[in-house]
Amino acid sequence: MTDCGCDKAKAELEEFLHNELTPQEHDDIREHMENCDDCSAEHLVGVTLTTKVKEACQEKAPDELRDMILGSLERLDAAR
């Protein structure tokens, strides 16, 4: 394998995080990050952000808000 370089690693970080690269591209970027502190730090930020977004998407709206929205939708449907 050859070092893919910082430009390629950073440009394809999202795809790397979501396993959307070919096995060769994935291995090249992983190998680069093992030897590059800057790209490793970018990867850590990406992993942290992805994790926090996934956690936030698991939260449930409060019942009061849910009821208010459903009530509004029902009134809109009835008005049609």
Residue pairs with C-beta under 8 A, 6 or more apart in sequence:
1 24
1 27
1 28
1 31
2 28
3 28
3 31
3 32
3 35
4 25
4 28
4 29
4 31
4 32
5 32
6 32
6 36
6 38
6 39
8 28
8 29
8 32
9 16
9 29
9 32
9 33
9 36
9 39
9 42
10 39
10 42
12 21
12 25
12 29
13 29
13 42
13 43
13 46
14 20
14 46
15 21
15 25
16 26
16 29
16 30
16 43
17 43
17 46
17 47
17 50
18 50
19 26
21 29
32 39
33 39
33 40
33 43
34 40
61 69
